[in-house]
């Protein structure tokens, strides 16, 4: 796997191995790219269901510009720790516009 970077999306066996989800990698480049750091941080992404429901206050919409075919949301209210070794696949990188939206949402939620 090529070097990981902040804002990459990765597939991990969360919440269970039979129900993996994509995460937006939040760990900064100097940690994400350094294999000595075995655990990383991310935000869970999931398909929007039903597809016409409105976004919740803790979600940011991801679309084809972010590499997702289906309507997908990034849940910004919960940062999870995951093991680098658990990454099943590296997907895509979140678009710059969506990176800014996620940063705004994190500041709003956590008062950063």
KEKOLDREN-149314 format. One record per residue: x, y, z of N, C-alpha, C, CB in turn; residue in one letter. Coordinates in steps of 0.05 Angstrom, whole numbers, plus 5000, padded with zeros to 4 digits. Last residue first. Glycine has a CB too. Layout:
BEGIN
XYZXYZXYZXYZa/...
END
This chain:
BEGIN
472854765366475754795361476355065349476754575343x/467954545382468754805391471754865388467954845420x/466054075361467954055383468854325394470253895375x/462554255320461754045339463454055364461953775326x/465354655292462654705302461954505324460554685279x/470054385278470254625295467454685308471154875278x/467753995245469253915269469454145288472053805261x/465654315204463854155220465254065246462853905205x/470354525181468354705193466454555212466654835171x/472654035163474054205183472054395197476354365170x/468753895125469253725149470653875171470953475141x/469454305088466854265101467154095127464854135082x/474754225072473954475085471354445100473854705065x/474053725047475953755070475254005086478953765060x/470753865005469653705027471453705052469153415018x/474354154974471854274983470654125007469754294960x/478253754963478953994978476454134990480554194961x/475853074970476253324955476853554973473853384937x/479252524998477052715000477752974985476352775030x/481852004958482452234975479952424975484952394965x/480251304962480851554948481651764968478451644930x/482250764989480250824969481051074953477450874983x/485750215011485850505009483950574985488750615004x/483249655048484049785023484050085026482149695000x/483549485101483049295080483749395052480049205080x/487149605158486249725133485949515111488149955123x/489449395202486749315196485649425170484849395219x/494349635211494349365200491549265193495549175220x/492750095238493750115210493649845197496550225209x/487050075278489749975273490449995243490049685283x/483650675299483750415286486650335280482050415259x/479351085335482050995331481950715318483550985359x/474551575313475251305323478151255317473451095310x/470552105330473252035319473951765331475452255327x/464352335317465752115331468352055317463951865333x/461852715286461552735315463152525331458652705322x/461852665231463952825243463852835274463853095232x/460952215183459852275210462052405227458752025224x/459752315118461952295137460852385164464552465128x/455451975073455952185093458352115110453452215111x/453551875005455051795029455352035047457851685020x/450451614951450351834970451551734996447451944974x/455251224913452651264926452751504944451751014941x/460551264897458451234877455651304888458450954866x/465851674917463651504925461451504904462551594952x/470052034910470451754903468251564910472951664915x/469152554915470652434937470952134933469152484964x/466052664873468552814875470352704896468053114880x/461452374887463252264867465952404866462052264839x/460952564957459852484931462052374912458352714918x/458752675023460952605005459752504979462852395018x/456353135072455852975048458352925032453753115031x/457153085140457953225116457553035093461053335118x/453653115204454452985179455353185157452252805169x/451053305248453853225252455053095226454053025274x/445753415235447553645242450453565245446653765268x/444153025177443953085206446053295212444352825223x/441153135114443553095130442953165159445853275120x/434852825098436553055101439052985117435053295113x/433852255054433652385080435552625082434252175103x/434351985007433152255005432852385033430452244992x/436351475017437951665002436851945000438351564974x/435051315086434451295058435851515043431351315053x/442051315081439551155079437351275097440050865088x/448251405054445851555064443351385059445651825050x/453450995075451551055054449151195067450650805039x/458651285116456551085110454751185089454951015136x/464751365152463051435129460951215125464751485103x/467951595210466451385197464751505175464651225217x/474451855214471551905217470051705199470852205208x/480451665251478751715227475851775234478951485209x/487251555268484651655274483051715249484851915292x/491550985281490851235268488051315276491151205237x/497050595304494250675306493850945295493250665335x/502450555295500750325288497750395289501350095307x/507650885272505150945285503050735277504151235279x/511350695237511850655265509450715282514250825275x/509950875187508950605195509650545224510150395177x/507851485171509951355186508951095197510951545209x/503651745149505651645131507951495144506751875116x/500651915193499451725174501551595156497351875157x/504252275216503552035230502451825211501452095252x/504852675178507352575191506752315208508552785209x/499452785163501252645145503752525159502252835124x/494952675220496552845201498552675186498053055218x/488852305219491552335229493252495209492852045234x/484052225192484552485204487452525214482752525227x/481251905138483551905155484152195165486051795140x/474851695137476551915128478851935148474852185127x/473151015125473751225144475251445129475451115168x/468150545106470350725099470650935121469850865072x/466849915139466150185130468650345122464650335153x/464549225141466649435141465549705131468949345123x/461848765167460549025160462549245160458249085181x/464848345184462848295164461348545154460848085174x/468048575224469348475199467248415177470948225205x/464649165248465348885250466648795224462748705255x/464149715238464349625266464949325269461749675279x/470449595210468949735231466149775223470350005238x/475149425179473049245189471649365214474148975197x/475949955130476749805154474449635164477749995176x/478350325077476250125085477449965108475449945061x/479751025074480650745076478350565086483050725096x/481351625043479251455054480251165053476551485038x/485752155063485251915048482751775060487751725048x/486552555100484352595081484052365061484752845066x/493452455107491052565118489052615095491652825134x/495951865073496052155079493352235092496552315053x/500251295065497751425072498151715078496551275097x/504051035012504051195036501351325041506251405036x/501150444983502650684982502350845008501850864958x/501749765000500050005000501850255000498150005025x/
END
